[in-house]
Amino acid sequence: MAEVTGKNSGSAWTPDQLAAMSRLRDAAMQDPYALDELRHLTDNIGPRLSGSPQAQQAVDYVAAEMRALGADVTLEKASVPHWIRGAETGELVSWPGQTSGTTQKIVLTALGGSTATPAEGITAPVVVVDNWGQLRALPPHAAEGKILLFNHAFDKEMAATGSGDQAYGNAVIYRGAGPVVAASVGAVAVLVRSVGGADFRLPHTGMTVYSDKLPKIPAAAVTAEDADLLKTLSSQGPVSLHLTLTPQTLPDATGYNVIADWKGTEHPEQVVIVSGHLDSWDLGTGAIDDGAGVAVSMQTIHLLKLLNLHPRRTVRFVAWMSEEEGSEGAAAYLADHKAELAQHIGALESDLGADHPTGIYYAGKPALAAWLRPVAQALEPIGAGILTATPETGEDIANLTMDGVPSFAPIQDSRFYFNYHHTAADTFDKVNPKHLSENAAVMAVLSYALADAAEPAPR
C-alpha cells in the first residue's frame, strides 16, 4: 500500500507522522493479533454475560495480554447485574385447526432481566398487536390475563441498504418498553418479535426494563417465523400458549473495566480512549458483539508496541463491562474519572460488528471534518476514507460525548450484523479476517493520530 505523505498544508501532522499512520494501517492488514485474540475470547472463554465466571475470566485474560505488551494495566470495579437465563420453552396448546392431542413448539428466549414464570409455567390466551397504535385500539381489558405479543417487524429492506442500526432502533423500543406497556394493560406475560433480520427461527435476546410501579411480568423474544404464526392463527380464532421461563436475578456482582495505558511521552495526563465492550449475551459467544471491538482495540496497543510508536498523549485501551445490561462499566468510569474529563481529548468505540469499514463517524465540533481529512486520506487505500458526522458514536462513550469529548467509531457495513446480533449464531465464524483487519487499521490509525497531533482535536 502506498505511503500517505501528500497534502500537508495546515495539517496537525508532519509528513513523518502521516507516514507512521500508513505503517500502522499496513501492519494492521498483515498482523493476525486481533483475529487470534478474538478466537480465544470466543472459542476458548465463550459467552461473557456480566457477573458470570466467563466474564471474569475474560477480564483476567485481557489484562494479562495488555500487561504482556508493556501497558500500565488497572482493573476498575463496577457493580453489575447478575442474571441467569434458566430454562425457556413455549408451546401452543390450543389453536384453530389443532389436531386432537397435539401441541406445537414456539421458539423463544428470555429477554435479559426477565422475571420468571412459576416453575410449572403459565398457560394463557395470546393477543397479537403489531404496534402501540393497535394496542390502543383494542377493546378495554382485552389484554387482561393474556400473553401479549408485540409483532413489530424488523425492517430488512432498510438494513439491506446499509441502515441496519436505524432498523434496529425502530424495532428495539418494543423489546425495551414491552414489559411495562404489557403490564399496564393487565397482561400476564409479554412476547416480542425478535429484533433482527435472520430467517432461521433464531430468537434475538437483549435487555428489557421494568417499572417499580407495575407488576414485573415474564418477557421473551419469539422468532420472526413464530411471531407470524401466532398472528396468523390468532386471526382465525382463539390461541393459547404454555410459557415457561426460569431465569434468576441474583444480587449484583463485582465486575471490572480493563484499563491499559500506553503512556504519552509529552502529555501523559491527556488521554485518547480506544475501546469495545467485553461482556456479551449468553446465547452465542459474542464474536461480533462485541469481541471484535475489544480485539481491534487491543491491536491498537499491540501495533504501537510493534512499530515502536510512542505518541505525545496516552492511548488508553478500555474493555468495558456490562454494556449489554445497562452500561454499568461506563457509568463507573465516568464517576471515577469525572475530574479528568477535560484531559480526555478523544474517545473511540467499536460496537457494530466486524464487517468492512468505509470510514470514520465523528461526534463533536463541525471543524473535526477538516481536521480529520489527513487521517481519512491515510485510510483511503483500504476503502475507509469517508468522514461522517453523527450525534453519538457508542453506548459506552455516550456520556463522554455529552460532556464534550470528541468521539469516534468506524463506519461499519451493517447489512448483515443484525442477522446474528444477540443470537446463538454470534460466533467466531461470522468474522471475516480481512474486514477485522480493516477495522483494526481504522482504530489504530485514528488513535495514533489523536494522540500524536500537534494540538488536541477541536473541542
N, C-alpha and C positions, 0 to 999 in steps of 0.2 A: 504494500500500500504506500502511496506517495506521502511524503512528509508535508505537513502544513506549515509553511513559512511565509505565505503570501502577504496580503494586505495587513499592515500593522499600524496604520495611521490612527492615532487616538486609542489604540488598544491598551487594555490593562495588563497585557502580557508581552514580554520580549520575544524575539524570534527563538531564543533558546527554550523558553517556556512553552511556546507553541510546538516546538519540536518534541519536547517531553510529552505533550499531550498525544502526539502521533505515536510515540513509542508506547505509551500506556495503552492506546487503542489497539495497536498491533499485537502487543503482548497479551492483552485480554482475549484476542481472537485465536491465539495459539495455545494458551495455557489451560490445562484441564482442571485447575484448582476448584473453581466454583462447581463444576459438574461432580467432582469427587466428593466435595463437602455435602452437596445436595443428596447424592446417593446414600451417604452414611446417615444423614438426618432422616431420610425417608425409609430406606430399606432396612437399616440396622436399628435405629431408635424407634421409628414408626410414628403413629399419631401422637400429638403433643397437646392434649387438652389441658387447660390451666388447672393446676392442683394435682395433676397426675404424676406418677413416677417417671413417665417418659418425658414430661415437660422438664422435670428437674434434671434428668439425665442429659437432655439437650442443652440445658444451661451449663452444666459441668463440662460437656464436650466442647461447646463453642468457646467457653472461657479458656479451656486448655489450649485450643487451637490458636487463639489470639495471643496467649502468653508465649506460645512457641514462635510466633512471628516477632516477638520483642515489644509488643504493645503493652501499655500500662492498663491492667485489667482490674475492674472493680465489679462487684455484684451489688446491685441496689435493690432493696426489698420493696415489694408491693404486696398488699393484701389482695388476693384474687379469689374468684368464685371456685367452688369445688363441687361440681355437678357430675353425676354418674348416670349414664344413659339407661341401663337396665334392659328389660325385655320390651318389645314393641310389636304388637300384632293387631291386625284388623281383618274382619271378615264380614261379608254380607250374610245376614241370617234370614232376611225376608225381602223380597223384591218381586215386581211383576214378572210373570212367566217362569217363576222359580220351579225347578224340578223338585218334587217332594223329597225331603230328607237330605238335601244338599246345602252346602254353603259355598261362598265364592271369596277367594282371598283378595284383600286390598293391600297394596304395598305402600307402606308409610314408615316414617321415622319421627321420633320425638323431636320437637324443637328445643333448642338449648334453653335451659332454665325451666322447662315444663314441670308442672306438678304431676303426680301420679294418679292413675285411676285406683280404685280398690284392687287388691291382688287378683281377684277373680274377673276384673274388667267391668265394663258397663255396656249395656245394650240400650240403644235409643234410636228413634227415628232420625233421619237425615233431612236437613233443609239446605238447599243449594242456592247461593246467590253469586253473581259474577262480580259485584262491586258494591260500594257503600250505597249507591242510589237504589239498587234493587232491594237491599236490606231495609232501607227506609220505606220502600213501597209495600212491604209485607203487611198483612193484617196485624193488628195488635195481638201480642202474645203468641205469634206464630212460631217463634223460635224457643219458647219456654220448654225446658225439659228435653230439648232436642240436641243433636250434634250438628253444629252449623259449619258448612263448608264454604269458604271463600274461593271461588273458582276463577280468579283473575289470571289470565294467561300472560306469560312472559312473551314479549314482542320479539319473535325470532327474526322477522324481517328487519327491524331496527338494529338488532345485534349483527345481522349479516352485512349491514352497511358500515360496520365499524363503531357503532354506538351502543355496544353491549352494556357499558356502565349506566347509560341512560335507561335502557330497557330494564335493567336490574332495579334502578331507583324507582321506576314507575310501579314495579310489582312488589318490591320488598316491604312497602308500607303495610300490606295486608298480613305479612308474617309478623311484623313488629307490633302492630296495633290490634291484630285479630283477636287475641285472647281477651283484651279489655273490652272491645266492642261486643264480642260474643257474650261475655259475661253480663254486660249491661242490658242485654235483651233476654237474659234468663237461660241461655244455652248451658248445657252441662259439660260440653267439650267443644273444641274447635279444630277443624282441619283447614289447612291452607294449601292450595295448589302449589307445587314446588316451583321455586323461583329460579328457573334456569331453562336452557334450551335443549336438553337431552331428550331423546325419544326411546329410551331403553328401559322404561319402568324404573328409573333411578330417582329415589326421593332425595331432595336437597334439604339438609338441615340448616340451622342458623339460629341466632339468638332471638328470643322474643321477650316481651316485657309484660309486667303485671301492675295493677294498681292496688294499693293497700285498702282502697275504699270499696273494692268489688271482690267477689269470690275469685280465687285463682283456680281456673279450670284447666284440665289436661289439654295439651296442644301438640299437634303433629302436622308434618308436611306429608301430603299424599302425592303420588306420582301424577304427571300430567294425564297419562292414559287412564288412571283410575279416577281422577277428577272428572274427566269426560264421561266415563262410565256412570259415575254417580249422578251426574247431571242428566244423562240420557234416561236412566232408569227412573229417576225422580220425576221426570216429565211424564212418565207413563202411569205412575201411581206411588203408593207409599213404599219407602225403603227403610230398612232398619239395619244398623251396623253394630257389631260387637267389637269394642275397642279395649285393648289392654296396653297400658304404659306403666312401667315400674321404675322411673328414674328416682334418684335420690339427690337432694340438695344438702350437702354436708356443711359444717362450719367453714368459713373462709380459710384458705390455706395461705402460706407464705410462698410467694413466687419471686422471681428476680428478673430485672433487666440486666443483660450483659453489656457492660460499657468497656470499650477498649480504645484507648487514646494513642494515636500516632502523633507524638508531641511536636508542636511547631517550633521552629528554630528562632524566630524573632518575636512572635506574639503567641506563646503557648496558651495564654488565657483566652484567646479568641478561638471559637470552635465552629467547625463545619460538621454537621451530623450526616452520616450515611447509614441507612437503616432498612430493616424489614422486621416483621413480627415473627417470633419464634414459635408461638403457640399455634395450634391448628385444631380443626374439628376432628372427630374420632372415627368417622366412617371410612375415610381413606387414610393416606399417610402425609397429607399436607405438602405435596410437592409444588404445585403451582400457587397454593395459598397456605403459607407464604414461605415455604422452604426456599424457593427460588430467590425471593427478595433478600432473605438472610444470606444465602450463598454468594450472590453477586456483590453484596455489601462487604462480606468477609474478603472477597477477592480484591476489593479496593486496597485494603491494608496489605494483603499479600503482594500485590503488584508494586505498591510503594516501596516495600522492602526489596522485592526482586530487582527493581530498577534503581535502587538506592536513591530514592527521591524523598527529600525532607522539606516539605513546604514551610512557608513562614508561619502559618497558623496550624492549630491542632486539627487533624481529621479524627473525628470521634465516631467509631462504629457503635451502633446500638442495635441489639436484638431485643425488641420489645416483648413483654409478656402480657398475655390476656387481652390482645386486641379483639379477639372474636367474642368475648363475653362481657365487654364493657370498657375496654381500653384502660384498665386499671394501671398497667405499667406506665402508660403515657401520663396519666394523672399523677402518679407518684413522682415521675421525673420532673414534671412541671413544679410540683411542690418542693422537691429537693433542690432545684436549680433556679428558683424564681429570681433570686438576687443576681443571677449571672446571665439573664436572658439578653441583656444589652450586648453581651460579648458573644452571643450566638449569631454568627454572620451568614449562616446558610444552613438549610436542613433538606436532606433528600430522603425519600422513602420509595421503595419499590413494593407494590402490593396489588398488582393486576396481572400476575402470572409471569410467563417467560416467553411469550411469543415476540415476533420481530418488533423492535422499537423503531419508530420513524423520527424521533427527536426528543425534545425536552418540553415538558409542561413547566411553567413558572407561575408563581403567585407572589405578587408584590407590586412594586412600582413599575409603571409602563417603561421606564428607562432601562429596565432589565433586558428588554428585547435587543436594543442596540449593543448593550454591554456584553451580552452573551454571544453576539454574532461570530467572533473568532472561535469560540468553543463549538458552535454548531458547524463551522467550516471544518474543524478537526474531525467531526463525526460524519461528515458527508460521505466519505469513502465506504462506510458501512450502511449507508441509506438512512442515517439518523440525524439529519441536519435541520429538521423543522423546529421552529420555536413557536409555542402556542401559550397564550395567557389563559389562566384558569383561576377560579376563586379558591380552590383547595387542591392539595396535591397528595394527601394521605391522611388516614384517620389518626395515626399516632402522632403526627406532627401538626395536626389541625390547630391546636392551641398555640403552638409556636407561630404559625402563620397569622393567627388572630392578634398575637402580640407584636406583629410587625417584622418577624424574622422572614427574610426571603426564602421561599421553599420551592422544591423542585421534585419532579418524578419523570421517569421515562414515559414517553407516549407509546403505549404498547397496543399491538393488534388485539382487540377484544372480541373478535368474531367468534372464537371458539371457547374462550375462557369459561363462560357460564354454562357450557355443556358439562363441565367437570367440577366446577366450584362447589364446595360443601357437599360433595357426594362421595360414595365409595370408590369412584373412578379417579379421584385426585391422587394419582400415583406417579412414580418416577418416570415411567414410560411415556407420559404425556409431554415430557420436556424435550424439545429439540435442542441438541447440544450447540449448534451454530447460533440459534436465537438466544440461548442463555449467554453465550459469549458476547453477543452484541449488547445485551443488557448490562453485562459486567463492564463492557467498554464505556457505555454511557455513564454509569455510576462512577467509575474510576476517573475518567477524564474530567467530568464536571466537578467532582470532589477536589481533585488536584487544582483545577482552575480557580475555584472559590478560595481554596486555602492558600494559594501562592500569588494571587493577584496583587498588583502594586497597592491598590486600595480595596477595601471591602466592597461587596456588591451594593448597588444603590438600594437605599432603605428609606 
